[in-house]
Amino acid sequence: MRPLARIPIVGNFGRLLVGFLAFAIVERLYERRFSLQANRGDVKMLWSYVAFFTLHVLIYAGTGVEYFLLRRTVIGPLVVVGLILFVVSLVLRLTAIRTLGRFWSLNLEIRKNHELVREGIYRHMRHPAYLAIMLEVISIPLVGNAWWVLAFSVAIYIPLLLIRWRAEEREMIGKFGDAYEQYRREVPAFLPCGVSRGGGR
């Protein structure tokens, strides 16, 4: 008898995985319209938008390809963990988008009338959207039990995202000066206040 923790590869899970990936892609396209509606500004590191878009496509497509080609037995608890992380990432990102409003952008973009937002979720962490993306690119391959794609996400995507995060920190200091330095001292980058003080500076 098979352990309950392992799900045999059947057509049903394959269909569920395709449906999950389709939902994730459609949701991402839905979010993109908020960036297009935002106020435009001086775009920095334009190459990073192209790079992250390409890497996202590779992660979504690679998860499906790895699952269907390698035909592994699916580990059920890891699918559940992946789904939970995906939901958390979705809530974080949509909350960040809603809070930033006209200042939300998929690019590293500083506007002339840019304001330092410290309300809502930004009272607890400076970069909820970056945290959401990191959780997302881990959750997608976890759902599909795509271990090669997971390794790719951790080794390539997340380090590149942290490079852009550092660049954004420099831009924010350049724009807001002491006000942003004070914000950095008071609010961690990724972990909510109360969990980790001053983390990720």
GROMACS elastic network, one bead per residue, 0.5 to 0.9 nm:
[ bonds ]
;  ai    aj funct       b0    kb
    1     4     6  0.88600   500
    2     5     6  0.83340   500
    2     6     6  0.69995   500
    2     7     6  0.81924   500
    2     8     6  0.84260   500
    3     6     6  0.57007   500
    3     7     6  0.82444   500
    4     7     6  0.71689   500
    4    76     6  0.80239   500
    5    74     6  0.86780   500
    5    75     6  0.59511   500
    5    76     6  0.53508   500
    5    77     6  0.63171   500
    6    73     6  0.65902   500
    6    74     6  0.57773   500
    6    76     6  0.54689   500
    6    77     6  0.81222   500
    7    10     6  0.83258   500
    7    13     6  0.87712   500
    7    73     6  0.61337   500
    7    74     6  0.51057   500
    7    75     6  0.60727   500
    7    76     6  0.59385   500
    8    13     6  0.88970   500
    8    72     6  0.83361   500
    8    73     6  0.52719   500
    8    74     6  0.63703   500
    8    75     6  0.87650   500
    9    12     6  0.83374   500
    9    13     6  0.69098   500
    9    14     6  0.76810   500
    9    71     6  0.68487   500
    9    72     6  0.69631   500
    9    73     6  0.55476   500
    9    74     6  0.64943   500
   10    13     6  0.57805   500
   10    14     6  0.66753   500
   10    15     6  0.89733   500
   11    14     6  0.50728   500
   11    15     6  0.62024   500
   11    16     6  0.86141   500
   12    15     6  0.51809   500
   12    16     6  0.61875   500
   12    17     6  0.86350   500
   13    17     6  0.60281   500
   13    18     6  0.85621   500
   13    74     6  0.88062   500
   14    17     6  0.51069   500
   14    18     6  0.62826   500
   14    19     6  0.86178   500
   14    64     6  0.86479   500
   14    67     6  0.81385   500
   14    68     6  0.76159   500
   14   144     6  0.88712   500
   15    18     6  0.51238   500
   15    19     6  0.61353   500
   15    20     6  0.85597   500
   16    20     6  0.60590   500
   16    21     6  0.86219   500
   17    21     6  0.61522   500
   17    22     6  0.84786   500
   17    64     6  0.74638   500
   17    67     6  0.89627   500
   17   143     6  0.75569   500
   17   144     6  0.65790   500
   18    21     6  0.51836   500
   18    22     6  0.60645   500
   18    23     6  0.85762   500
   18    64     6  0.71367   500
   19    22     6  0.50550   500
   19    23     6  0.61297   500
   19    24     6  0.86346   500
   20    23     6  0.51117   500
   20    24     6  0.62214   500
   20    25     6  0.87027   500
   20   140     6  0.89174   500
   20   143     6  0.87227   500
   21    24     6  0.50572   500
   21    25     6  0.62097   500
   21    26     6  0.86340   500
   21    60     6  0.65522   500
   21    61     6  0.84738   500
   21    63     6  0.86409   500
   21    64     6  0.79356   500
   21   140     6  0.78322   500
   22    25     6  0.51813   500
   22    26     6  0.61420   500
   22    27     6  0.85015   500
   22    60     6  0.89785   500
   23    26     6  0.51756   500
   23    27     6  0.59916   500
   23    28     6  0.85154   500
   24    27     6  0.51909   500
   24    28     6  0.62185   500
   24    29     6  0.87771   500
   24    60     6  0.85191   500
   24    86     6  0.89628   500
   24   140     6  0.86848   500
   25    28     6  0.51014   500
   25    29     6  0.63254   500
   25    30     6  0.86640   500
   25    57     6  0.89189   500
   25    60     6  0.79451   500
   26    29     6  0.50746   500
   26    30     6  0.61808   500
   26    31     6  0.87143   500
   27    31     6  0.62833   500
   27    32     6  0.87346   500
   28    31     6  0.50870   500
   28    32     6  0.63295   500
   29    32     6  0.50918   500
   29    33     6  0.71365   500
   30    33     6  0.58880   500
   30    34     6  0.78254   500
   31    34     6  0.56456   500
   31    35     6  0.72630   500
   31    94     6  0.80178   500
   31    97     6  0.84011   500
   32    35     6  0.53082   500
   32    36     6  0.64908   500
   32    37     6  0.88812   500
   32   105     6  0.85678   500
   32   106     6  0.75905   500
   33    37     6  0.62322   500
   33    38     6  0.87487   500
   34    37     6  0.51532   500
   34    38     6  0.63357   500
   34    97     6  0.76656   500
   34   101     6  0.80672   500
   34   102     6  0.81462   500
   34   104     6  0.71917   500
   34   105     6  0.76416   500
   35    38     6  0.52315   500
   35    39     6  0.84774   500
   35    97     6  0.87354   500
   35   102     6  0.81505   500
   35   103     6  0.84004   500
   35   104     6  0.58218   500
   35   106     6  0.59858   500
   35   107     6  0.84125   500
   36    39     6  0.83072   500
   36    40     6  0.86138   500
   36   105     6  0.76133   500
   36   106     6  0.87113   500
   37    40     6  0.86583   500
   37   102     6  0.72771   500
   37   104     6  0.88835   500
   37   105     6  0.89466   500
   38   101     6  0.72922   500
   38   103     6  0.59679   500
   38   104     6  0.61467   500
   38   105     6  0.66908   500
   39   102     6  0.56022   500
   39   103     6  0.63244   500
   39   104     6  0.82040   500
   39   105     6  0.85169   500
   39   111     6  0.74429   500
   40    43     6  0.83130   500
   40   102     6  0.89353   500
   40   103     6  0.84239   500
   40   105     6  0.85197   500
   40   109     6  0.75215   500
   40   110     6  0.81674   500
   40   111     6  0.65672   500
   41   109     6  0.55863   500
   41   110     6  0.52579   500
   41   112     6  0.68578   500
   41   113     6  0.89087   500
   41   114     6  0.87003   500
   42   108     6  0.83151   500
   42   109     6  0.54043   500
   42   110     6  0.53050   500
   42   111     6  0.61331   500
   42   112     6  0.82429   500
   43    46     6  0.64323   500
   43   107     6  0.65108   500
   43   108     6  0.57498   500
   43   110     6  0.66989   500
   43   111     6  0.87763   500
   44    47     6  0.85579   500
   44    48     6  0.87688   500
   44   107     6  0.73546   500
   44   108     6  0.52924   500
   44   109     6  0.60309   500
   44   110     6  0.80490   500
   44   167     6  0.88286   500
   44   168     6  0.87789   500
   44   171     6  0.89127   500
   45    48     6  0.55351   500
   45    49     6  0.75983   500
   45   107     6  0.78159   500
   45   108     6  0.65901   500
   45   109     6  0.88751   500
   45   164     6  0.79051   500
   45   167     6  0.85442   500
   46    49     6  0.56191   500
   46    50     6  0.70903   500
   46    51     6  0.89570   500
   46   107     6  0.67953   500
   46   108     6  0.74680   500
   47    50     6  0.52823   500
   47    51     6  0.61293   500
   47    52     6  0.86731   500
   48    52     6  0.59627   500
   48    53     6  0.83627   500
   48   107     6  0.78456   500
   48   108     6  0.84632   500
   48   160     6  0.83989   500
   48   161     6  0.85160   500
   48   164     6  0.74154   500
   49    52     6  0.52743   500
   49    53     6  0.60510   500
   49    54     6  0.85321   500
   49   106     6  0.70043   500
   49   107     6  0.60081   500
   49   108     6  0.83023   500
   50    53     6  0.51829   500
   50    54     6  0.61465   500
   50    55     6  0.85865   500
   51    54     6  0.51960   500
   51    55     6  0.61108   500
   51    56     6  0.85549   500
   51   160     6  0.89826   500
   52    56     6  0.59350   500
   52    57     6  0.85226   500
   52   157     6  0.75885   500
   52   160     6  0.85494   500
   52   161     6  0.81309   500
   53    56     6  0.51580   500
   53    57     6  0.63501   500
   53    58     6  0.87532   500
   54    57     6  0.51954   500
   54    58     6  0.63178   500
   54    59     6  0.87582   500
   55    59     6  0.61466   500
   55    60     6  0.86685   500
   55   153     6  0.84706   500
   55   156     6  0.87954   500
   55   157     6  0.69573   500
   56    59     6  0.50756   500
   56    60     6  0.62126   500
   56    61     6  0.84718   500
   56   137     6  0.77598   500
   56   157     6  0.86385   500
   57    60     6  0.52737   500
   57    61     6  0.59474   500
   57    62     6  0.80274   500
   58    61     6  0.52108   500
   58    62     6  0.53817   500
   58    63     6  0.81341   500
   58   149     6  0.84566   500
   59    62     6  0.50433   500
   59    63     6  0.59426   500
   59    64     6  0.87245   500
   59   137     6  0.71989   500
   59   140     6  0.75149   500
   59   141     6  0.73576   500
   59   149     6  0.62550   500
   59   150     6  0.82791   500
   59   152     6  0.81661   500
   59   153     6  0.73392   500
   60    63     6  0.54448   500
   60    64     6  0.67753   500
   60    65     6  0.89002   500
   60   137     6  0.88110   500
   60   140     6  0.70876   500
   60   141     6  0.79755   500
   60   149     6  0.89710   500
   61    64     6  0.53883   500
   61    65     6  0.61695   500
   61    66     6  0.85647   500
   62    66     6  0.58201   500
   62    67     6  0.83622   500
   62   141     6  0.83448   500
   62   146     6  0.78827   500
   62   148     6  0.86015   500
   62   149     6  0.62511   500
   63    66     6  0.53242   500
   63    67     6  0.61928   500
   63    68     6  0.87114   500
   63   140     6  0.71596   500
   63   141     6  0.54261   500
   63   142     6  0.87449   500
   63   143     6  0.85975   500
   63   144     6  0.59344   500
   63   145     6  0.78148   500
   63   146     6  0.53978   500
   63   147     6  0.86114   500
   63   148     6  0.85724   500
   63   149     6  0.62093   500
   63   150     6  0.85231   500
   64    67     6  0.52709   500
   64    68     6  0.62207   500
   64    69     6  0.84383   500
   64   141     6  0.86528   500
   64   144     6  0.69884   500
   64   146     6  0.80105   500
   65    68     6  0.53569   500
   65    69     6  0.58218   500
   65    70     6  0.82160   500
   65   146     6  0.87428   500
   66    69     6  0.52966   500
   66    70     6  0.57375   500
   66    71     6  0.78396   500
   66   144     6  0.81831   500
   66   145     6  0.84631   500
   66   146     6  0.57902   500
   66   147     6  0.83134   500
   66   148     6  0.77456   500
   66   149     6  0.77896   500
   67    70     6  0.57165   500
   67    71     6  0.56848   500
   67    72     6  0.68519   500
   67    74     6  0.88884   500
   67   144     6  0.61194   500
   67   145     6  0.69212   500
   67   146     6  0.60847   500
   68    71     6  0.54039   500
   68    72     6  0.83593   500
   69    72     6  0.86671   500
   71    74     6  0.85929   500
   72    75     6  0.89489   500
   72   145     6  0.80135   500
   73   145     6  0.86962   500
   74    78     6  0.84055   500
   74    79     6  0.78461   500
   74   144     6  0.77333   500
   74   145     6  0.62984   500
   75    78     6  0.57040   500
   75    79     6  0.66230   500
   75   145     6  0.71101   500
   76    79     6  0.51346   500
   76    80     6  0.64806   500
   76    81     6  0.88215   500
   76   143     6  0.88406   500
   77    80     6  0.50396   500
   77    81     6  0.62215   500
   77    82     6  0.85997   500
   78    82     6  0.60322   500
   78    83     6  0.85235   500
   78   142     6  0.60765   500
   78   143     6  0.67343   500
   78   144     6  0.89192   500
   78   145     6  0.73533   500
   79    82     6  0.50699   500
   79    83     6  0.62250   500
   79    84     6  0.87012   500
   79   139     6  0.85753   500
   79   142     6  0.59014   500
   79   144     6  0.69029   500
   79   145     6  0.70612   500
   80    83     6  0.50880   500
   80    84     6  0.62170   500
   80    85     6  0.86433   500
   80   142     6  0.85964   500
   80   143     6  0.71717   500
   81    84     6  0.51481   500
   81    85     6  0.61952   500
   81    86     6  0.85496   500
   81   139     6  0.75844   500
   81   142     6  0.74227   500
   81   143     6  0.76684   500
   82    85     6  0.51539   500
   82    86     6  0.60762   500
   82    87     6  0.86881   500
   82   135     6  0.89335   500
   82   136     6  0.86228   500
   82   138     6  0.74517   500
   82   140     6  0.65463   500
   82   141     6  0.76711   500
   82   144     6  0.84748   500
   83    86     6  0.50096   500
   83    87     6  0.62442   500
   83    88     6  0.86526   500
   83   139     6  0.65653   500
   83   140     6  0.80060   500
   83   142     6  0.81174   500
   83   143     6  0.62960   500
   84    87     6  0.52082   500
   84    88     6  0.62385   500
   84    89     6  0.86006   500
   84   139     6  0.79568   500
   85    88     6  0.50636   500
   85    89     6  0.60633   500
   85    90     6  0.85262   500
   85   132     6  0.88931   500
   85   135     6  0.59771   500
   85   136     6  0.68415   500
   85   138     6  0.79509   500
   85   139     6  0.55298   500
   85   140     6  0.88194   500
   86    89     6  0.50564   500
   86    90     6  0.61093   500
   86    91     6  0.86724   500
   86   132     6  0.84631   500
   86   135     6  0.67133   500
   86   136     6  0.53868   500
   86   137     6  0.85924   500
   86   138     6  0.83853   500
   86   139     6  0.53541   500
   86   140     6  0.71477   500
   86   143     6  0.89371   500
   87    90     6  0.50096   500
   87    91     6  0.61963   500
   87    92     6  0.85695   500
   87   136     6  0.86149   500
   88    91     6  0.52228   500
   88    92     6  0.61189   500
   88    93     6  0.85788   500
   88   132     6  0.73835   500
   88   135     6  0.78077   500
   88   136     6  0.85272   500
   89    92     6  0.51247   500
   89    93     6  0.60576   500
   89    94     6  0.85365   500
   89   128     6  0.88960   500
   89   129     6  0.82197   500
   89   131     6  0.74979   500
   89   133     6  0.66619   500
   89   134     6  0.80941   500
   89   135     6  0.56800   500
   89   136     6  0.56675   500
   89   139     6  0.86760   500
   90    93     6  0.52728   500
   90    94     6  0.60924   500
   90    95     6  0.83989   500
   90   132     6  0.68565   500
   90   133     6  0.87636   500
   90   136     6  0.78061   500
   91    94     6  0.53362   500
   91    95     6  0.59695   500
   91    96     6  0.85118   500
   91   132     6  0.81928   500
   92    95     6  0.52034   500
   92    96     6  0.61541   500
   92    97     6  0.86741   500
   92   121     6  0.84098   500
   92   128     6  0.60750   500
   92   129     6  0.65502   500
   92   131     6  0.79654   500
   92   132     6  0.57077   500
   93    96     6  0.50602   500
   93    97     6  0.61572   500
   93    98     6  0.85988   500
   93   128     6  0.67025   500
   93   130     6  0.82964   500
   93   131     6  0.84426   500
   93   132     6  0.56316   500
   93   133     6  0.77543   500
   94    97     6  0.50071   500
   94    98     6  0.60849   500
   94    99     6  0.85301   500
   94   129     6  0.83919   500
   95    98     6  0.51334   500
   95    99     6  0.61139   500
   95   100     6  0.86249   500
   95   120     6  0.84111   500
   95   121     6  0.71724   500
   95   128     6  0.84837   500
   95   129     6  0.86734   500
   96    99     6  0.51235   500
   96   100     6  0.60880   500
   96   101     6  0.84294   500
   96   104     6  0.81403   500
   96   120     6  0.84188   500
   96   121     6  0.68150   500
   96   122     6  0.77967   500
   96   127     6  0.84733   500
   96   128     6  0.63342   500
   96   129     6  0.61032   500
   97   100     6  0.53339   500
   97   101     6  0.59829   500
   97   102     6  0.87941   500
   97   103     6  0.85410   500
   97   104     6  0.58589   500
   97   105     6  0.85280   500
   97   129     6  0.80229   500
   98   101     6  0.53122   500
   98   102     6  0.89923   500
   98   104     6  0.83660   500
   99   103     6  0.89785   500
   99   104     6  0.85407   500
   99   117     6  0.81011   500
   99   119     6  0.74822   500
   99   120     6  0.64078   500
   99   121     6  0.74218   500
   99   122     6  0.80708   500
  100   103     6  0.52382   500
  100   104     6  0.53090   500
  100   117     6  0.69451   500
  101   104     6  0.56963   500
  102   105     6  0.82862   500
  103   109     6  0.86423   500
  103   110     6  0.85782   500
  103   111     6  0.80615   500
  103   114     6  0.71257   500
  103   115     6  0.80683   500
  104   107     6  0.87828   500
  104   109     6  0.88623   500
  105   108     6  0.71118   500
  105   109     6  0.68254   500
  106   109     6  0.82290   500
  108   164     6  0.80167   500
  108   167     6  0.85154   500
  108   168     6  0.66132   500
  108   171     6  0.88129   500
  109   168     6  0.86714   500
  109   171     6  0.89924   500
  110   113     6  0.85651   500
  110   114     6  0.64834   500
  110   171     6  0.76697   500
  110   172     6  0.81104   500
  110   175     6  0.79764   500
  111   115     6  0.85331   500
  112   115     6  0.89586   500
  114   175     6  0.83910   500
  115   176     6  0.85527   500
  116   172     6  0.85266   500
  116   176     6  0.73978   500
  116   179     6  0.83587   500
  116   180     6  0.77060   500
  117   120     6  0.86120   500
  117   122     6  0.67949   500
  117   123     6  0.86347   500
  118   121     6  0.78824   500
  118   123     6  0.52121   500
  118   124     6  0.85915   500
  118   126     6  0.81044   500
  118   183     6  0.81924   500
  119   122     6  0.53122   500
  119   123     6  0.52857   500
  119   124     6  0.87080   500
  120   123     6  0.58036   500
  120   124     6  0.78902   500
  121   124     6  0.55616   500
  121   125     6  0.65769   500
  121   126     6  0.82867   500
  121   128     6  0.74442   500
  121   192     6  0.87258   500
  122   125     6  0.51302   500
  122   126     6  0.54169   500
  122   127     6  0.74301   500
  122   128     6  0.74428   500
  122   187     6  0.82792   500
  123   126     6  0.75035   500
  123   187     6  0.69833   500
  123   192     6  0.85619   500
  123   193     6  0.79653   500
  124   128     6  0.88519   500
  124   187     6  0.61517   500
  124   188     6  0.72886   500
  124   189     6  0.87577   500
  124   190     6  0.86019   500
  124   191     6  0.77742   500
  124   194     6  0.83065   500
  125   128     6  0.61238   500
  125   187     6  0.56714   500
  125   188     6  0.52933   500
  125   189     6  0.53052   500
  125   190     6  0.54157   500
  125   191     6  0.61786   500
  125   192     6  0.51746   500
  125   193     6  0.66314   500
  126   129     6  0.88937   500
  126   183     6  0.81758   500
  126   184     6  0.77005   500
  126   187     6  0.64003   500
  126   188     6  0.62363   500
  126   190     6  0.65219   500
  126   191     6  0.88721   500
  126   192     6  0.88461   500
  127   130     6  0.54598   500
  127   131     6  0.64996   500
  127   132     6  0.87278   500
  127   165     6  0.83870   500
  127   188     6  0.84671   500
  127   189     6  0.54370   500
  127   190     6  0.57434   500
  128   131     6  0.50624   500
  128   132     6  0.60373   500
  128   133     6  0.86711   500
  128   189     6  0.78715   500
  128   190     6  0.62559   500
  128   191     6  0.85756   500
  128   192     6  0.89689   500
  129   133     6  0.62251   500
  129   134     6  0.86957   500
  130   133     6  0.51305   500
  130   134     6  0.63094   500
  130   135     6  0.86919   500
  130   161     6  0.75611   500
  130   162     6  0.83836   500
  130   165     6  0.75461   500
  130   190     6  0.77794   500
  131   134     6  0.51756   500
  131   135     6  0.62715   500
  131   136     6  0.85794   500
  131   189     6  0.86940   500
  131   190     6  0.59216   500
  131   191     6  0.84155   500
  132   135     6  0.51626   500
  132   136     6  0.60561   500
  132   137     6  0.87800   500
  133   137     6  0.62179   500
  133   138     6  0.85972   500
  133   158     6  0.86421   500
  133   161     6  0.86679   500
  134   137     6  0.54783   500
  134   138     6  0.64342   500
  134   139     6  0.86276   500
  134   153     6  0.85593   500
  134   154     6  0.86388   500
  134   157     6  0.83158   500
  134   158     6  0.62702   500
  134   161     6  0.81357   500
  135   138     6  0.52544   500
  135   139     6  0.59633   500
  135   140     6  0.87450   500
  136   140     6  0.61683   500
  137   140     6  0.56426   500
  137   141     6  0.71967   500
  137   142     6  0.89577   500
  137   150     6  0.77036   500
  137   153     6  0.60438   500
  137   154     6  0.82010   500
  137   157     6  0.79054   500
  137   158     6  0.82316   500
  138   141     6  0.61124   500
  138   142     6  0.64021   500
  138   143     6  0.89916   500
  138   149     6  0.88967   500
  138   150     6  0.61278   500
  138   151     6  0.89725   500
  138   153     6  0.65888   500
  138   154     6  0.73809   500
  139   142     6  0.50091   500
  139   143     6  0.61841   500
  139   144     6  0.88169   500
  139   150     6  0.85086   500
  140   143     6  0.54121   500
  140   144     6  0.67050   500
  140   145     6  0.86536   500
  140   146     6  0.84297   500
  140   149     6  0.89135   500
  140   150     6  0.81724   500
  141   144     6  0.50488   500
  141   145     6  0.56847   500
  141   147     6  0.67610   500
  141   148     6  0.84054   500
  141   149     6  0.59791   500
  141   150     6  0.53514   500
  141   153     6  0.85555   500
  142   146     6  0.63132   500
  142   147     6  0.75083   500
  142   149     6  0.89764   500
  142   150     6  0.70345   500
  143   146     6  0.77482   500
  144   147     6  0.85595   500
  145   149     6  0.89080   500
  145   150     6  0.84105   500
  146   149     6  0.54514   500
  146   150     6  0.62116   500
  146   151     6  0.88281   500
  147   151     6  0.61849   500
  147   152     6  0.85614   500
  148   151     6  0.51419   500
  148   152     6  0.62509   500
  148   153     6  0.87223   500
  149   153     6  0.61613   500
  149   154     6  0.86765   500
  150   153     6  0.50687   500
  150   154     6  0.62826   500
  150   155     6  0.85268   500
  151   154     6  0.52080   500
  151   155     6  0.59003   500
  151   156     6  0.81994   500
  152   155     6  0.52000   500
  152   156     6  0.55548   500
  152   157     6  0.69796   500
  153   156     6  0.55660   500
  153   158     6  0.62587   500
  153   159     6  0.88860   500
  154   157     6  0.61518   500
  154   158     6  0.54934   500
  154   159     6  0.74059   500
  155   158     6  0.67005   500
  155   159     6  0.66705   500
  155   160     6  0.89135   500
  156   159     6  0.57981   500
  156   160     6  0.62893   500
  156   161     6  0.87269   500
  157   160     6  0.52867   500
  157   161     6  0.61420   500
  157   162     6  0.87418   500
  158   162     6  0.61979   500
  158   163     6  0.87045   500
  159   162     6  0.50565   500
  159   163     6  0.63653   500
  159   164     6  0.88773   500
  160   163     6  0.50826   500
  160   164     6  0.65518   500
  160   165     6  0.87164   500
  161   164     6  0.51663   500
  161   165     6  0.61691   500
  161   166     6  0.87372   500
  162   166     6  0.61760   500
  162   167     6  0.85738   500
  163   166     6  0.52538   500
  163   167     6  0.64009   500
  163   168     6  0.87723   500
  164   168     6  0.61389   500
  164   169     6  0.86101   500
  165   168     6  0.50283   500
  165   169     6  0.62326   500
  165   170     6  0.87776   500
  166   169     6  0.50628   500
  166   170     6  0.64453   500
  166   171     6  0.87820   500
  167   170     6  0.51700   500
  167   171     6  0.63334   500
  167   172     6  0.87355   500
  168   172     6  0.61209   500
  168   173     6  0.85821   500
  169   172     6  0.51446   500
  169   173     6  0.62347   500
  169   174     6  0.85869   500
  169   180     6  0.88503   500
  169   201     6  0.89706   500
  170   173     6  0.51599   500
  170   174     6  0.61461   500
  170   175     6  0.86530   500
  171   175     6  0.61566   500
  171   176     6  0.85972   500
  172   175     6  0.50042   500
  172   176     6  0.58719   500
  172   177     6  0.74663   500
  172   180     6  0.66888   500
  173   176     6  0.53114   500
  173   178     6  0.73641   500
  173   179     6  0.81135   500
  173   180     6  0.56656   500
  173   181     6  0.66439   500
  174   177     6  0.56212   500
  174   180     6  0.88683   500
  175   180     6  0.84042   500
  176   179     6  0.56490   500
  176   180     6  0.54910   500
  176   181     6  0.82305   500
  177   180     6  0.56573   500
  177   181     6  0.64663   500
  177   182     6  0.88683   500
  178   182     6  0.60563   500
  178   183     6  0.84745   500
  179   182     6  0.52290   500
  179   183     6  0.62936   500
  179   184     6  0.87805   500
  180   184     6  0.61127   500
  180   185     6  0.86109   500
  181   184     6  0.50441   500
  181   185     6  0.63749   500
  181   186     6  0.87884   500
  182   185     6  0.51100   500
  182   186     6  0.63097   500
  182   187     6  0.86394   500
  183   186     6  0.51547   500
  183   187     6  0.58617   500
  183   188     6  0.86560   500
  184   187     6  0.54588   500
  184   188     6  0.65861   500
  184   189     6  0.75127   500
  184   198     6  0.72368   500
  184   201     6  0.67263   500
  185   188     6  0.75257   500
  185   197     6  0.85708   500
  185   198     6  0.60186   500
  185   201     6  0.80648   500
  186   193     6  0.85104   500
  186   197     6  0.76523   500
  186   198     6  0.66674   500
  187   190     6  0.88336   500
  187   191     6  0.88614   500
  187   192     6  0.78878   500
  187   193     6  0.62996   500
  187   197     6  0.70232   500
  187   198     6  0.61504   500
  187   199     6  0.80727   500
  188   191     6  0.60209   500
  188   192     6  0.67173   500
  188   193     6  0.64888   500
  188   196     6  0.69129   500
  188   197     6  0.59570   500
  188   200     6  0.60857   500
  188   201     6  0.67968   500
  189   192     6  0.81668   500
  189   198     6  0.75839   500
  189   199     6  0.62191   500
  189   200     6  0.50899   500
  189   201     6  0.62656   500
  190   196     6  0.88637   500
  190   199     6  0.71945   500
  190   200     6  0.65754   500
  191   194     6  0.84495   500
  191   195     6  0.62913   500
  191   196     6  0.59047   500
  191   197     6  0.82109   500
  191   198     6  0.89896   500
  191   199     6  0.68557   500
  191   200     6  0.81004   500
  192   195     6  0.56445   500
  192   196     6  0.66595   500
  192   197     6  0.83017   500
  193   196     6  0.59337   500
  193   197     6  0.61098   500
  193   198     6  0.83798   500
  194   197     6  0.65799   500
  196   199     6  0.56492   500
  198   201     6  0.63693   500
